[in-house]
């Protein structure tokens, strides 16, 4: 399909090393008028899955259930800000190519831990989230800092969604992989349970983890940034303990690989895809994206 060739070439053209595989992959599944776009990091990319990665990853499984064409945009190690930034890339693609051959887009974001943007270089971009992080008070609590960072990402996504509205009708769903949604407030459609909670229920494991950050190198940056007072140290110790517990959970789970970052296996991708699909059905009865009549929007220059 010409659209698939154009959009994947456009999105894979800049920024990152593609030796591990494309950032963007397109699969034509249905001749309908709605496009599914899944956006995330390594869990959405399908890291650790076998050679037929794109046939096993949750986005493909969800697209087949919805009977929609599918565009997967994901980069291993990406931050939540990068994940939302892909809306900007799609706006740029539309302006450059003057086309979206669909009447509607359904976005499903799978968000990751807070703070990954501190590992990326954003100096070239006006919405530099590192500057936002550095502008916060040095005696802020860890939880408040996490919530402020997440709110910054949400506000950015809202701005981009508003810019995308005149181009094409769309809706946004927000899910989470191994970090908790309790630190997020937003007006988008919510996928209530995170992926690991769902995994624990499938395995009949107890699960009461609400981590916001699991990488030690991010926690170390938080430590360096924040005032070292007794209350804050207690918070950081608790945060590190929960991060360790999350890593242990992944290591024990038979639905996750034991290598690298304990990514989900194919069975677990299907589990998540089914839950996301059921969440859509429960909240949007009936799902009729490819049969509903949606007014076609005209492309404008932003």
C-alpha positions in Angstrom: 0.0 0.0 0.0 1.4 3.4 -1.0 0.4 5.0 2.4 2.3 2.3 4.3 5.4 2.7 2.2 5.3 6.5 2.6 4.7 6.7 6.3 7.2 4.1 7.3 9.9 5.6 5.1 9.1 9.0 6.5 9.2 7.9 10.2 12.2 5.7 9.8 14.2 8.4 8.0 15.7 10.4 10.9 17.0 10.4 14.4 17.8 6.8 15.5 19.9 3.8 14.7 17.7 1.3 12.9 20.1 -1.7 13.0 17.7 -3.5 15.4 14.7 -2.9 13.2 12.4 -0.2 12.1 10.9 2.4 14.5 7.7 2.3 12.3 6.1 -0.7 10.7 2.9 -0.8 8.7 0.6 -3.8 8.1 -2.5 -3.8 5.9 -5.2 -5.9 7.6 -8.5 -4.5 6.6 -9.8 -2.3 3.7 -11.8 -0.3 6.3 -11.7 3.4 6.9 -10.0 3.4 10.4 -6.3 3.1 11.1 -4.9 1.7 14.4 -1.7 3.2 15.5 0.1 1.7 18.5 2.9 3.7 20.1 5.4 2.8 22.8 8.9 1.6 23.6 10.5 -1.9 23.7 7.3 -3.7 24.9 5.3 -2.3 22.0 8.2 -2.8 19.5 8.2 -6.5 20.5 11.7 -6.8 22.0 12.9 -10.4 22.7 10.1 -11.9 20.5 11.2 -14.5 17.9 11.9 -13.8 14.2 8.1 -13.3 13.5 8.1 -10.3 15.9 5.4 -8.4 14.0 3.0 -11.3 14.0 3.3 -11.8 17.7 3.4 -8.2 19.1 0.3 -7.0 20.9 -0.4 -4.2 18.3 -0.8 -6.7 15.5 -3.0 -9.0 17.7 -5.2 -6.0 18.6 -5.4 -4.8 15.0 -6.6 -8.3 13.9 -9.3 -8.2 16.6 -10.4 -4.7 15.5 -10.0 -5.5 11.8 -8.0 -2.4 11.1 -4.9 -1.5 9.2 -2.1 -1.1 11.7 0.9 1.2 12.1 3.3 0.4 14.9 5.6 3.2 16.1 8.0 2.1 18.9 11.6 2.5 19.9 13.5 0.4 22.5 14.4 2.5 25.5 12.1 5.4 24.5 10.7 7.9 27.0 7.0 8.8 27.5 7.7 12.2 26.0 9.2 10.6 22.9 6.1 8.4 22.7 3.7 11.4 22.7 6.1 13.3 20.4 5.2 10.8 17.6 1.9 12.7 17.2 4.0 15.7 16.1 5.8 13.4 13.6 2.4 12.3 12.2 1.3 15.9 11.8 4.5 16.7 10.0 4.0 13.6 7.8 0.4 14.7 6.9 1.6 18.3 6.1 4.4 17.0 3.9 2.3 14.3 2.1 -1.2 15.9 2.3 -2.8 12.6 3.0 -4.3 10.2 5.5 -6.3 7.7 3.5 -8.6 7.0 6.4 -11.5 8.7 8.1 -10.3 8.0 11.6 -7.3 7.0 13.6 -7.4 5.0 16.9 -4.2 5.6 18.9 -3.2 3.3 21.7 -0.2 4.5 23.7 1.6 2.0 26.0 3.5 4.3 28.5 6.6 3.3 30.4 8.5 4.6 33.5 8.8 8.3 34.2 12.2 9.9 33.9 13.5 8.2 30.7 13.5 11.6 29.0 16.5 12.4 31.2 18.5 9.9 29.2 17.7 11.6 25.9 19.0 14.7 24.2 16.1 17.2 23.7 18.1 20.4 23.2 17.1 20.6 19.6 13.4 20.7 20.6 11.4 23.6 22.1 9.5 21.4 24.5 12.7 20.2 26.2 11.5 18.1 29.1 14.9 18.1 30.8 14.6 21.9 31.2 11.2 21.4 32.8 12.8 18.8 35.2 15.6 21.2 36.1 13.2 24.1 36.7 11.4 22.2 39.6 12.1 23.2 43.2 15.0 21.2 44.7 13.0 20.2 47.8 10.1 18.7 45.8 9.0 15.2 46.8 9.7 12.3 44.5 6.0 11.6 44.0 5.2 15.2 43.2 8.1 15.4 40.8 6.9 12.3 39.0 3.4 13.6 38.8 4.6 17.0 37.4 6.8 15.3 34.8 3.8 13.1 33.7 1.5 16.1 33.6 4.0 17.9 31.4 3.8 14.9 29.0 0.0 14.9 29.1 -0.2 18.7 28.3 2.1 18.1 25.4 -0.1 15.3 24.1 -3.2 17.5 24.5 -1.6 20.3 22.4 -0.7 17.9 19.7 -4.1 16.2 19.7 -5.7 19.6 19.2 -3.4 20.2 16.2 -4.3 16.9 14.8 -8.0 17.3 15.0 -8.4 19.5 11.9 -6.4 16.9 10.0 -8.2 13.7 10.9 -10.7 12.5 13.4 -9.0 10.5 16.1 -9.3 9.0 19.6 -6.6 8.3 22.1 -6.3 5.4 24.6 -3.6 5.3 27.3 -2.2 2.1 28.8 0.9 1.3 30.9 3.3 -1.6 30.9 5.3 -2.1 34.1 4.7 1.2 35.8 1.6 2.2 37.5 -1.1 4.5 36.1 -1.8 6.0 39.6 0.7 8.8 38.8 -1.2 9.9 35.7 -4.2 12.2 35.3 -5.5 12.8 31.8 -8.8 13.2 29.9 -8.0 10.4 27.4 -9.6 6.9 27.3 -8.0 4.9 30.1 -6.9 1.3 30.0 -7.3 0.7 33.7 -4.9 -2.1 34.6 -1.3 -2.0 33.6 0.2 -4.9 31.7 2.1 -6.4 34.7 -1.0 -6.3 36.9 -2.8 -8.2 34.2 0.1 -10.7 34.0 -0.1 -11.2 37.8 -3.8 -11.9 37.7 -3.3 -14.5 34.9 -0.6 -16.2 37.0 -2.6 -15.8 40.2 0.2 -13.9 41.8 -0.4 -11.2 44.4 0.3 -7.8 43.0 0.3 -4.5 44.8 3.2 -2.7 43.1 2.8 1.0 42.0 6.3 1.9 40.7 6.8 5.1 38.7 10.5 4.4 38.0 12.4 1.1 37.9 15.8 2.0 36.4 18.5 2.7 39.0 20.2 5.3 36.7 17.0 7.4 36.7 16.7 7.1 40.5 20.3 8.2 40.8 19.5 11.3 38.8 16.5 12.0 41.1 18.8 11.7 44.1 21.3 14.1 42.6 18.6 16.6 41.7 16.7 16.6 45.0 17.6 18.0 48.4 18.8 15.2 50.7 16.5 15.5 53.7 15.4 12.6 55.9 11.8 12.5 54.4 13.1 12.5 50.9 15.6 9.8 51.6 12.8 7.6 53.0 10.8 8.1 49.7 13.8 7.3 47.6 14.5 4.1 49.6 10.8 3.1 49.2 11.0 3.9 45.5 14.1 1.8 45.0 12.6 -1.1 47.0 9.5 -1.1 44.8 11.7 -0.9 41.7 13.6 -4.0 42.9 10.3 -5.8 43.6 9.1 -5.1 40.1 12.3 -6.5 38.5 11.9 -9.6 40.7 8.3 -10.0 39.6 9.4 -9.9 36.0 12.1 -12.4 36.6 9.7 -14.8 38.3 7.0 -14.5 35.7 6.9 -17.4 33.2 5.1 -15.0 30.8 8.3 -12.9 30.5 11.7 -13.6 29.0 14.6 -13.9 31.4 17.0 -12.0 29.2 17.6 -8.2 28.9 14.7 -6.3 30.4 12.4 -9.2 31.0 10.1 -8.4 28.1 6.8 -10.3 27.7 6.6 -13.4 25.5 4.1 -14.0 22.7 1.4 -15.4 25.1 1.7 -12.3 27.2 1.4 -10.1 24.2 -1.9 -11.8 23.3 -3.1 -11.4 26.9 -2.5 -7.7 26.8 -4.0 -7.3 23.3 -7.2 -9.1 24.4 -7.5 -6.9 27.5 -7.0 -3.7 25.5 -9.6 -4.9 23.0 -12.1 -5.8 25.8 -11.5 -2.4 27.5 -12.4 -0.7 24.2 -15.6 -2.8 23.9 -16.6 -2.2 27.5 -16.1 1.6 27.2 -17.2 2.2 23.6 -20.1 -0.1 22.8 -20.4 -1.0 20.1 -17.0 -0.9 18.4 -17.9 0.0 14.8 -15.0 2.0 13.6 -14.9 0.6 10.1 -18.6 0.9 9.6 -19.4 4.2 11.3 -19.8 7.3 9.2 -17.2 9.9 10.1 -17.0 13.3 8.4 -13.8 13.6 6.4 -11.5 16.4 7.6 -9.3 18.5 5.4 -5.6 18.9 5.9 -4.4 22.3 7.0 -0.9 23.8 7.4 0.1 24.1 11.1 
